[in-house]
Amino acid sequence: MKNTALTSIHESLGAKMVPFAGYNMPVQYEGVNIEHQNVREHVGVFDVSHMGEFLISGPNSLELVQRVSSNDASKLTIGRAQYAYLPNETGGIVDDMLVYKMKEDEYLLVVNASNIDKDWAHISKHNIMNADIRDLSEDYSLLAIQGPKAVEAMQSLTSVDLSAIKFYHFEVADFAGAEHVIISATGYTGSGGFEIYCKNSDAKQIWKKVFEAGASFGIKPAGLAARDTLRLEMGYCLYGNDIDETTSPFEAGLGWVTKFTKPFVNYEQLQKNKENGVDRKLVAFEMDDRAIPRGGYEIKDSSQKDLGIVTSGTMSPSMGVGIGMGYVPPVFAAPGSEIYIQIRKKLVSATVVKLPFYKK
């Protein structure tokens, strides 16, 4: 089991630690609902240093990124990031990721922790143009400082104007006494804030100064459990639950990051997939009665015919209703459609809704 540079701090704070993607990670501190609401209302800090970072550089770097990414990285300028996925050769998804343009001929790909080895092998296999690729995952820490007070709370720690960094933009600057830190206006919560990429050697100092600076803004540490409920309220996909190697990006609603402006892995099949339509669609739903849908529960119609399964589900801490996502035939995908969730021996009604669940 690997530790992050901050594991000893989490343990000293009394975090409940669990194995996750090969790492010893904090799942919660005070409790998921407290941590969730604090991110929605104030500012919370997640250690997500288990995520993977690959640096692709050199004269052929854009060519490789364009080959493996569904999105069009030629549209990026220095200081901008984009969401994308790695298509596989069979119509599914290797992983979803962020692509950062660091410099001319230099891109940073941020991938899911559980897929680091698989993603590295996939990208390496397609590196026929011999771009320089380096796996920096073991060398860097990543803090997600999320919430509506994040800008104000963190401004004293850097010389750059945090309020001027637009969504999916970033700066490389000083932060909390460390140099060359990536300050990225991205996140997985829907409540604003930043993701901070730093060297492992700077992580403890940055954590300490972040909590000192945020003390008067209600800052609290947050664990992976709250990260999951926050992302689900926004309808953000979780790899391994809502998308995987067998999922068509068009089923999953990822057509918006599938750009046929250039060739990429398996683009011909995906183009046909788009033209022919799909047999199922990922939908969001709210329970009509007080009930909690869980991943793996069956989705049925009014005559108890199987439609699909719940891929993610929880009791929404912000709204106090059961929410979930799952795949159903397109005829049931329109907002307002009535579906049923099999919860133990009971069939409980639910209504398909438009995302996000949580509206600020």
N, C-alpha and C positions, 0 to 999 in steps of 0.2 A: 504494500500500500504506500503510495507516494504522499508526501506532505507538501503543502504550499509554503512559501516563505512566511506566511502568517498563521500557520497552524497553532503554534504555541500561544499566540494572542487569543485565538478563538477558544482554546481550552481554558485559558486563564479567565475568560469572560463567562465560563460555564455553558458554552454552546453544546448542544447535542450533536455529536459527530457521527457521521455515517459514511460507509464506503460508497463512492460515486465515481464512475468512469476511471477506476484505478486509483482514485485519490481519497484521502481522509478529509471530508468536507463538512462544514457546519450546516445542518439542516434547519435548526432554529435556535434562538437564544431565549427570549421571553415568551415566545409563542407566535404562531403563524399569523393570527388575526391582528395582534398588536403591531407586528413588524410590517404587515401589509398596509394597514391604515396609516402607519407613520410615513411610509413612502408616498402614499396618496396625498397626505396633508402636509408633511414636513420634508424630511430628507433621511434616507436610509442608505447604508453602505453594504454592498455585497462583495465578498472575495470570490471572484470567478477566474482565478489564476490557473485553473485546470484547463481552460480553453487553449486551443492550438493556434500558433502563429507561424506562417510560412512566408519567407521573404523571397520574392521572385525579381531578379534584377538582370541588367545587361541589355544589349541591343535587341535580343529576341524575347524580352520579358512580356511585352504586350501581346506578341503572337501566341505565346503559351497561355496567357490569361484568357485571351479570346477563344482559344481552342477548348479549354476546360470549363469556362464559365457560361452560364445561360444568358447573362446580361451583356451589355455592350460596353466594355471598359474603355473603348476609344472616346466615349463621351465624358470620361472623368478628367478633371483638371487637378493639379496639385492642391491638396488640402480638401479633397472631396472623397466620399465613400459611397458605395452602393451595395444593396442587398442582391444576392444572386444564389444560384445553386449549381452543384456539379452534376450534370446529367450523366447517367450511366449508358451502357451500350444497348440496354433492353427496354428503354422507355421510362425508367424510373429515376430515382434521385440518390446519388451517392451521399450527399450532405447538403445542407444550406450553409451560407457563409456571408461574411462581409468582405468587400474588396476595397482597399485604400490605395489611392495613388500618392505615394510618398514623395517621389521625385520623377523627373523624366526618366523612363526606363527603370522604374522601381515601384513594385506593388507589394502590399502586405495583405495576405489572405488570412482571415480569422475564422477558424473552423471549430466544430463541436469536439469537446474533450474525448468522448467515447469513440470518435471516428478518426483521430489523428493518424494512426498507422494506416488505416484503410485509405484515407484521403491522400496521404503522402505517396502511397503505392500507385494510386490512380493517376495523380498528377505527373509522377515520375514516368509512368508508362507512356503518357502522351507528350513527354518532353523530347520529341524527335528533333526539335530545333535547337537543342542544347542551351536553353536559358539557364542562368545560374539560380538554383533553388536551395534555400537553407531552412532547416527546421529550427525555429527559435523558441519553440514551445517550452523547453525546460529552463530557458534563460530569463523569461519575462513574467511579471506578475500583472494582474488585471483587476482593478477595482471598479465596480459600477456604483457611482454616487448618484442616486436617483431621487427625484421628488421636486415639487414646485419651489422649494427653498434652496435648491442646490446651487444655482448661480450666485445668489446673494451670500450664501454661507461659505462658498469656496473662493470668492473673489480676492480675498486678502492673501491667498496662497500663490498667486501668479501675477506676472506683469502684463499678461494679455487680457483683453476685455472679454470676459466669458459670455456676456450678453450678446456680443457680436458674432459668436460662433453659431451659425445656423444649423438646423437639423441636417444630419448626415454630412456635416463639414467637420474639420478638425484642425488643430494647430499642434506643432511640435515646439514646446516651449519649456520654460522653468515652471516647476510646480512643487510646492512644499519643500523647497530647498534642494530639489534634484533638478538636473539639467536634462534636456532632450527627452522630455516626457510627452507622449501623445495624449492630447486632451481632445476627446472625440464626443461630439454631441449626438451620441447614439445610445441605445439602451433597449431593454426588453420588458419595460414596465408600462409605457404609455403615460408616465407622469413627468417627463422631462429629466434633464440632468446630463451627466457625462460618464464616459468610460475612460479610465486612466490606465495607460500602458506604461509600465516602468520596469527597470532592471530589478531583479530579485533583491539585490543588495540595498536598494532604496525603499523597498516595500514597507518595512516596519516604521521607518521614519515618516513616510508619507501617511500611513495609517494613523499614527500618533498625531500628526499635525492636522489631518483632516478632522479628527474628532475634537481637537482643541478649537479649531476654527468654527466647527459646527455646533459647539456646546450650547450657544444661546439660540439656536435655530431648531432645537428638538431632535438632533441627530441621534440615530440608533443603528447598531449593526443589524443586518437582516440575513436570513439563511435561504437555502435553496427552496424550502417549502413555500415561503412568501414569493420568491421569484417565480415559482410555477403558478400560483394563484393570480399574481399580477399579470403575467403574460397571457393567461387564459382569459381574463376579463377583457383583454384587447383583441383576442382571437389570433394571437401569434402562434404559428405552428411550432411544435416541439418535435425534433427529429427522433425517430424511434417510436413515437406515439401517433402523430398526425400525418407524418410523411416518412417514407422509407424507400428501400430499393425497388419495391413493387408499385409505388405510387406514381401515377402520371401527374406531372405538374399542372395539367389542365383540370384534372379532378380536384387537385388541392387548391385551386384558385391562384396559381403562380404564373399564369399567362402574362401578367404585367412585368415580370422579370425574365421573360423568354423572348429574346430579341433575334429575329431572323434577318438582321441586317448584316450578318457575317456567318460563315460556317462554324459549327462547334460540334462536339461529340454527339452523334446520333441525331443531328438536327433534321435530317430528312424524315425519320420516323416521327419525330415530334411535330413536324409540320403537318404530316398526314393525320396525326392524332388530333391536332387542332381543327383541321378541315372536317374530319369525320364526326367530331363530337365525342362525348364520353358517356359511359354507362352509369356512372355514379358521380356525385359531387360532395365535397366537404361542406357541411352546413353547421351553423351555430343554432343552438336551441336553448330555451328557458323552460324549466319545469312549471307546469300550471299549478301544482300543489307543492306543499313543502316536502321535498324529497331531494336526495343527492344522487345524481348520476355518476357512476364511476367508469373508468376505462375498462372495456371488455364487456359491459352490459349490452344486451341485444336491443336493437331499435326495430320496432314493428309498426304495422299500420293498424287501422281500426278492426280489421278482421284477423289480427294476430299473425299476419304474414311477415316473414323476416325481411327487413330492408337493409340492415347493416349492423355495425357495432359502434358503440361510443369509443372514440379514440382518446379524448381527454374530458374530464368532468370534475366538478367540485361544487361546494356551497360558496357562492361569491361573498367574500368578506365585505365588499363595498356596498352590495345591493341586497344581501340577505335572501337570495333566491338560488336554487340549483341551476347551474349552467353547464353546458357541455358542447362538444363538437363530435361529429361523426359523419360517415359516408352513407348517402342514401341515393336511390334513383333520382334522376333530374326532375321527374314529375313532382317529387316531394321537396324540392330545393327552394322554392319561392318563399320569401318571408310571409308568415301567416299560415303556412302549411301545418297541419296537425299530424304529429307522430306520437308514438308511445314508447316508453322505456321500460323494459322488463327489470324490475327491481325486486330481487328474490322471487316470491310467488305472485307479486302484484304487477299489473300493467298500469303505469302512471302516464298520464297525458303530458305532452310538451308541445311548445309552439316554436317553429323555425323563425329566427329573428335575423336582422341585419347586424353585422359587426360594425364597431365594437360593442360588446355588452355594456362596458363602462363608458359612460359619456361624461366628460368633465363638466 
